[in-house]
Each structure stands twice: as structure tokens, then as C-alpha cells.
Amino acid sequence: MTKKKAPKSQTQNIPVGVVGSGSFATAIVKMLVENSKLVHWCVRNEYVKGAIEQRGHNPNYLTSVSFDQKNLKVTTDINELVSACEVVVLATPSIYLSDAMDKMTCDYGDKIFVSAIKGIVPKVNDVVAHYLRDEFKIGFRNQAVIAGPCHAEEVAMERLSYLTIAVAEAEVADKLFSLFSSDFINVHCSKDILGNEYSAILKNIYAVGAGISSGLGYGDNFTAVFVSNAVREMEIFLEAVYEVPRDVNESAYLGDLLVTAYSLFSRNRNLGNLIGKGYTVKSAIQSMNMIAEGYYAADSVYHTAKSKQLKTPIIDTIYGILYKEKNAETEFKKLTLLLN
């Protein structure tokens, strides 16, 4: 696996675009402008478009990141972006993806779609890879998945971060490697598309749980036990939904789980922390200005686990708190007896 930075000459002529204008979408644009002469960017509305074009930064997220406008082509039209690009990075919250994709009427048969979305698509109650395959006939050969550990806020500060890009075709892997690699982004490649996507979803759910435990007053010792049990539970789930050789101790699985469970940048952890402190689920969600994907994913993942008769006590506990109005303190006391 190559780790060296790709020469810019390899990437200057790859037309690439990003759909989404949240924090991670903004971070991805920052990654891409390192190696691309021009990055296309489809944002949610004319206000965001105008602010980026006039002031060179996203007015809502990662506002400290400045872009040279000559390196960006900003639009609110997904068809304009897809038509112009060879590689399309999807970086909207999962609950908004179908709103964007349903507007796509242009020819996209030869495009590469890269999912940076770490949640379940509500319209089909499934992962993005299956949504693209089933709804748009985009096969896995034309798909890729981005996994972490890689918080948007640290990308904004150009702190060394790591991406795993899961992709089926070696040629596509090389292309994406050259697009994303930079002095502050190390890229590794994997073929475990569904495993990386599911693990990115699961770690958000577990991070909500880590936040709940923190809000309840549990300490570092418990969190360490919680996370070690979570990674084992993740392995059971991944083997049940997509059985291929994998090592869950690799960064894309365990590393992403660790940073999401522990980091103060983690919106999922922050959601759980509020719930642990006594907020209702509804009030905790409303108090946040960003989407916590773990909340929306917990429902789908819980029912998938039940349908496969999996033993997933952590997922069961978090689902009960989020969707059955169960008391967080009571449920975590029960959970402590099941962890080891």
C-alpha cells in the first residue's frame, strides 16, 4: 500500500466535485483543493453560494477555513456539478441525501460516486452503497466510501489526519488516492466497501453511548470498557451483514470509533452527553446546530441486529434510550452488568 504524497500533476486534470455544505463537506473541499486546479461545490442555497463566492469561506461551518475563489466553482444545481465532474463526493447528512439525488436528471453512468456520509438513508432505510445501487443503478465498481478517523475540525487546522477509502477497482483507488493525499492527509485503501460504511455508522451510535455515560458521571475506566465491548459488538454486526476478511483493529474501524467516542469535536458524543445530563432526546437534538447521525442510525441498526438475532446489548441500550424513552441512568446500570 503506497503512502507517499501523489504528485500534483496526476490530479490537476481530474474533474471533482462535492455535494453538501456542512462541516465535513467543507473539510473535504479543503482536502481536494490541495491537489486540484478546480473543485466544483454544490451547496444548499444561494446564500451559502454567495458567501463562498464573495468572502471565500462557508458562512455556517468551519468558518475559519478560507478558500481562493479561483479554485472553486460553486453551484446550487447538482446536475451542473455531476455533468462537469468525473468524481462526485456525496457529503450531505444522510437524511438530506435523497432530496439532493432526486434532483439528478443528467447522465451519470460513467461517474464515480464517493460517499462521505456516515448514516442510514431514511427513504430506503439502508446504507448509501445500497441506495446508490438500487435507486440509481450505480454499481460498486463506480462507488467508494470514505472512512476516518478524520474530524472536520482537525482537517480545518491541518492537523495530520487519516482517511481510508474503500473501493473495488484498483484504478479508481489510485485516482482517489491522488486526489485526497496531502501533507496533512494520509490515505489508505481498502476493498471492504460495506464494512467501512457500516462501521462508520456503528461508531456514531456507540459515540452517543459514550456521551451518555459521560453525562451520567461515569469515568474514563468505564469508557475504556465500554469502547472495548463496542468494538467486539461491531465485529459481530459486520460479520453478520457482510462477511469478508477484515481486522476491526485497523484505523478505519477501531480508530474511527475511538476518536468519535472520545473527542470533544464529536457531535454524536455531545448528543449523548446532553441526554446523560438529563436533557430529553428531543431537546438534546434541538439544542445542536449539526446533525448527529447516530440518532437516526440507531433505529435501523437495532432492527437489523434483531432480524439477524444478534446479541448487541450496547445497541439495544442506546436504542431503548433514544426511541423508547427509557431512563438513561437505569439502562446504563443494567448495561454495566453485561460488559466485561
N, C-alpha and C positions, 0 to 999 in steps of 0.2 A: 504494500500500500504506500503510495507516494505521499510525502508530506510537504515537499518544498513548495514555495510560492510559485504560482503559474505566471509565466511571462505575460505582460500586458498585451503583447502583440497577438496572443492567442485569443484574447477576449474582446478586443476592440470592435470586432465586426459581428458579434452575436447579439441580435436584437432581443432585449429582455425587458420585461415589464412586471409591475407589482400591482395587484388588485387589493385595495384596502388602505385605510389611512389611520389605523391605530398605532400603538406604540411598537409592536413587533413589525408591522408593515414598514414603519418609518426606519426602524433599525435595519431591516433588510435592504431598503433603498440605500442606506448608508454603506452597507457591505458592498452592494453592487456597483456603486459609483467609483469604488476603488479601482475597478478593472474595466469599466465600460465608458466609452465616449458619451453614450446617451442611455439613460434609463427612462422608460415610459412608466407613468404612475397614474393609475386610475383611482381617484378619491371619491368620497361620498357625495359631495355637493360643491356648488360654485364658490361658496365662502372659503372652504378649505383650499380649493384650487387657486383662488385669487390671492390668498395669503401666502401660499408657497411661491407663486409666480412673482409677487411683489416684494416679499420680505425674505424669501429663501429659507423658511422653516415652517414646520407643521404648527398651526396655531393652538392645537389641542393636546398633542402628545410629544414627548421628547423635544420640547421647545428650544432646548439649548443646542440642538443639532442644526447647523447651518449648511445649506446646500448652495452650490454655484448653479444658478438657474440655467446656464448654458448646458449643463449636464442632465437636465430633466426635461421631459415632455409630459406635462400634466394634463389630464383629461377627466371628465366625469362619464365618459362613454366607454363601456367595456369592449364594444365592438371595434372601436378605433384602436384600442390598445392591442387586442388579440390579433387583429389584422396586421398590425405593424411588427409583431414580435414572434420570435421563434420559441422563446421560453417565457412562460407565463407563471408567475408566482402568486398563488392564492393565499392571502394573509388577512382575510376578514374574520371576525368572530364566527364560529360555526352557525350561530342562529341567524346570521345575515347572509350566509353564502348563497343559498338558493335564490334570494332576492337579486343578487348580482348575476348569477349564472343564468337565470331565466330570461335575462335581457340579451343573452348572447345569441345572435342570429347569423353571424358571419361564419365563413368556412374555417374550422379549427382542426381539421382532420390530421394535419401534419405537425401540430404544435405539441410542445412538451409542457405539461401542467405539473407544477411543483406545489405540493400542499405544505404550507407552514401553519396549518390550522390544527389545533390540539383539542378537538371536541367532536361531538356527535352532531350530524346534520339532522335537525328536527323533522324536516319534511319527509325523510325516509327512515329516520331512527337508525342510522347506520353511519359508519366511518366515511370519510371523504373519498377514499380509494374506491369503495363500492358505489358510492353516489356518482362519481365521475364515470365509472364503468357502466353502471346500469341505466343512468338517466341520459348520458351523453355519448355512450359507446366509445369512451376513451380508455383503451386497454392499458394494462400495466406497463407495456413497453413504452408508452408515452406519458408515464406518470413517475413522480418521485415524491419522497416525503422528507421533510427537514425535521430533525430531532436535535435536542440540546446536548449538554446543558448550556444554555445561552440566553441569559436575561437581556431584554432590550436595553435596559438602563445601563448595563455594563458595556454593551456594544457602543452606546452613545458616548461613553467615556473612553472608548478604545482600549478597554481592558482586555487582556488576552482571553478569548472565548473559543469554544469548540462546537463545531457542527458535525452531525452525522447526516449524510444524505443517502437515503435508501432508494435504490434504483435497480431495475432489472438489467438494463443494457450497459455494457462497458463503455460504448461510445458516448452515451448520454451522461454516464458518470464522469467521464473525462471533461466533458463540456461544462457540467455544473461545478466540478472541482475548480476549474479555471475561473469561473465567474465569481465564486464566493471566497476563494482563498485570498488572504491578505496578511499584512504584518500582524494584525490583531485577531485574525480568524483562522484557526486551524480546521481543516476539513478532512473527515474520514468518510469512507464509502462503505455501504452495506447493501446486501440484497434482500434484507428482511423488511420489505415494504409494510406489510400488515403488522408485523411485530413491533416495528418502530412507531407506527401510528397508534396502535392500541396502548403501548407503554406510555406514550406522551399523554394519552387521555387518562390512563390509570393514575399516573403520578399527580395529576391535578386533583383527583379525588382524594388520594392519600394526603396531599398537602392540606386540603380542607380539614382532614382529621388531625394532622399535626398542629394546625392552628387552633382547633377546638381544645386540644389537650393543653396548649399553652395558655389559652384564655381561662381554662379551668384551674390553672395553677400547677399543672404537672411540670416537672423539671426536665433537664437535659437527659437524665438517666432514663426516664420513661420514653422520651422521644427517640432515643437510640434504639430501645427495644421495639418501639412502635414501627420505626422505619425498617429495621431488620426483618420483622414479621411481614411488613408490607411488600418487600422485595420478593420474599418467598411466595406470598399470595399472588403477586404479579406474575411470577413464573408459572404458577398453576393455571392462571387465567390464560396467559399467552399460549401455553401448550394446548389448551382446550380449544381455542379459537383458530390457531394457525400453527400447527406443529412442524417446525423446521429446526435444524441445529442452530442454537444461539447460546450466548453466555450473558445472562442477565446482569452480571457484574461489570459489563462494559459500560462506558460512559453514557451511551445513548439510553440505557435503561436505568442502572443504578445511579449514575452521575446526575442525570436529569431529575430523578426522584429526590436525591439529596438536596440539590440546590433549590428545588421548588418547595420542599418540606421545611427547610431551614432559613431561607433568605427572607429578609425584610422587604425585598422587592416583589416577593411572590403575592400576587393578588388572591390566589386560592388560599394560601396560608392566612392572609389578612382577613378573608371572609370567615374562615373557621375561628380565628381569634375573636372576632366580634361575637360570634354565636356562643363561644365558650364564656365570654364575659357577660352574657345574659341578653344580648340582642335577639329578637325573633329573627327567623331566617329572612322573612320579607324585609324587615327594617335593615338588616345587615346588607342585603343586596342593594337596597335603595341608597344606602349611605356611600356606596362605592361608585367611582366615576369610570370604572373599567369593568369589562366582563370577566367574571370568574367561571371559566369553562367547567371546572369540577362540579359545580352545582348542576348544570344541565346534563352533564355526562353521567352522573351518579344513577339517575333513573334508568337509563338504557343499560348501563353496565350491570346494575343489580339484576335486572330481569334476564339479561344474557347469562349471568352466572347461575341463576336459578334454573333456567331452561336446560343448562348443561349439568345440573346437580353438583355444582362445585361448592366446596367448603371455603367460604370467603367471609370470615367474621368481621374483618375491618370494613369491607364494602357494605356488609349488612348493617353495621352500626351507623355508618355515615348516612346511608340511605334512610334509615329509620329517623334520624335526627332531621334530615333535610326535607323529607317528604311525608313522614308520618307524625310529625310534631312530637316526637319522643324527647324526653328531657335529656339534655346533653350530659349532665353530671351523672345521672342514673345509668345511662347507656355506657359511658366510659368506665364506670365502676365495674360493670359486667364484663366489659372488654378486657380489663386488666387481668381477669382470671383466665382468659383464653390465650394470652400472649406468653411467649417464653423466650 
